[in-house]
Amino acid sequence: MASALEQVLDALIENALQHGAGTVALRARATHGALAIDVDDEGTGIAATDQIFDHGVSYGGGSGIGLAFAQQLTADQGGRLLLARRQPSTRFTLIFPSTPSPGGIRIR
């Protein structure tokens, strides 16, 4: 199941490198019985009208599969993938419960 977390982080980092700008920063923190991982970049952000988690939707010439896949894979593992900040730069937050869910990821 750790590979699911790795796949989601790969998708988020690749998205930041391709569509963001500047430094890509990851920060992990414990919060309310969960592990939260923030992925930030220094780009110009995402417009309020952009539906970035919709399958097949791309605003930067990509396939529109990466973020939709990452969000679904996260949900399948009992977690959540959120667009935590659109402006002035982008922050995605990946949240996994620190207690295992049936068939989910175990984080200690």
C-alpha positions as a Python dict, from the first residue, in 0.01 Angstrom:
ca = {
    (1, 'M'): (0, 0, 0),
    (2, 'A'): (298, 229, 43),
    (3, 'S'): (328, 223, -335),
    (4, 'A'): (-12, 398, -357),
    (5, 'L'): (123, 682, -144),
    (6, 'E'): (435, 694, -361),
    (7, 'Q'): (224, 706, -679),
    (8, 'V'): (13, 992, -546),
    (9, 'L'): (318, 1189, -434),
    (10, 'D'): (483, 1124, -773),
    (11, 'A'): (173, 1262, -950),
    (12, 'L'): (165, 1572, -728),
    (13, 'I'): (535, 1642, -767),
    (14, 'E'): (523, 1587, -1143),
    (15, 'N'): (221, 1820, -1164),
    (16, 'A'): (407, 2090, -967),
    (17, 'L'): (717, 2056, -1184),
    (18, 'Q'): (522, 2069, -1512),
    (19, 'H'): (256, 2327, -1430),
    (20, 'G'): (396, 2520, -1135),
    (21, 'A'): (718, 2715, -1099),
    (22, 'G'): (1010, 2762, -866),
    (23, 'T'): (1080, 2532, -575),
    (24, 'V'): (857, 2234, -503),
    (25, 'A'): (833, 2180, -127),
    (26, 'L'): (691, 1885, 66),
    (27, 'R'): (595, 1906, 432),
    (28, 'A'): (456, 1622, 643),
    (29, 'R'): (270, 1684, 968),
    (30, 'A'): (48, 1501, 1212),
    (31, 'T'): (-300, 1647, 1242),
    (32, 'H'): (-612, 1522, 1420),
    (33, 'G'): (-535, 1151, 1397),
    (34, 'A'): (-403, 1173, 1042),
    (35, 'L'): (-87, 1230, 845),
    (36, 'A'): (-103, 1536, 619),
    (37, 'I'): (148, 1595, 342),
    (38, 'D'): (151, 1937, 174),
    (39, 'V'): (297, 1980, -174),
    (40, 'D'): (363, 2346, -261),
    (41, 'D'): (511, 2520, -561),
    (42, 'E'): (588, 2885, -635),
    (43, 'G'): (381, 2919, -951),
    (44, 'T'): (102, 3167, -1016),
    (45, 'G'): (-169, 2940, -876),
    (46, 'I'): (-485, 2788, -1017),
    (47, 'A'): (-787, 2985, -1135),
    (48, 'A'): (-1106, 2946, -932),
    (49, 'T'): (-1288, 2812, -1238),
    (50, 'D'): (-1036, 2535, -1311),
    (51, 'Q'): (-1180, 2189, -1237),
    (52, 'I'): (-842, 2023, -1194),
    (53, 'F'): (-967, 1693, -1046),
    (54, 'D'): (-1205, 1619, -1335),
    (55, 'H'): (-1085, 1326, -1548),
    (56, 'G'): (-967, 1441, -1889),
    (57, 'V'): (-951, 1809, -1796),
    (58, 'S'): (-612, 1978, -1850),
    (59, 'Y'): (-517, 2343, -1843),
    (60, 'G'): (-153, 2297, -1928),
    (61, 'G'): (-145, 2058, -2220),
    (62, 'G'): (-139, 1738, -2015),
    (63, 'S'): (-370, 1438, -2040),
    (64, 'G'): (-594, 1541, -1750),
    (65, 'I'): (-547, 1200, -1591),
    (66, 'G'): (-280, 1264, -1325),
    (67, 'L'): (-471, 1459, -1062),
    (68, 'A'): (-796, 1269, -1118),
    (69, 'F'): (-607, 941, -1076),
    (70, 'A'): (-423, 1068, -768),
    (71, 'Q'): (-746, 1180, -602),
    (72, 'Q'): (-922, 850, -676),
    (73, 'L'): (-626, 640, -561),
    (74, 'T'): (-609, 840, -239),
    (75, 'A'): (-981, 788, -176),
    (76, 'D'): (-945, 416, -249),
    (77, 'Q'): (-685, 401, 29),
    (78, 'G'): (-908, 580, 282),
    (79, 'G'): (-750, 922, 241),
    (80, 'R'): (-830, 1258, 85),
    (81, 'L'): (-649, 1473, -169),
    (82, 'L'): (-743, 1840, -150),
    (83, 'L'): (-651, 2156, -331),
    (84, 'A'): (-572, 2344, -11),
    (85, 'R'): (-467, 2672, -174),
    (86, 'R'): (-526, 2805, -526),
    (87, 'Q'): (-359, 3148, -497),
    (88, 'P'): (-107, 3306, -482),
    (89, 'S'): (66, 2972, -531),
    (90, 'T'): (-66, 2618, -530),
    (91, 'R'): (-80, 2383, -233),
    (92, 'F'): (-217, 2029, -248),
    (93, 'T'): (-274, 1847, 80),
    (94, 'L'): (-277, 1469, 98),
    (95, 'I'): (-442, 1331, 414),
    (96, 'F'): (-426, 971, 533),
    (97, 'P'): (-574, 845, 861),
    (98, 'S'): (-305, 737, 1105),
    (99, 'T'): (-511, 430, 1191),
    (100, 'P'): (-559, 177, 914),
    (101, 'S'): (-885, 161, 729),
    (102, 'P'): (-1001, -172, 580),
    (103, 'G'): (-763, -238, 293),
    (104, 'G'): (-599, 103, 344),
    (105, 'I'): (-253, 234, 413),
    (106, 'R'): (-101, 184, 757),
    (107, 'I'): (97, 488, 871),
    (108, 'R'): (291, 485, 1197),
}
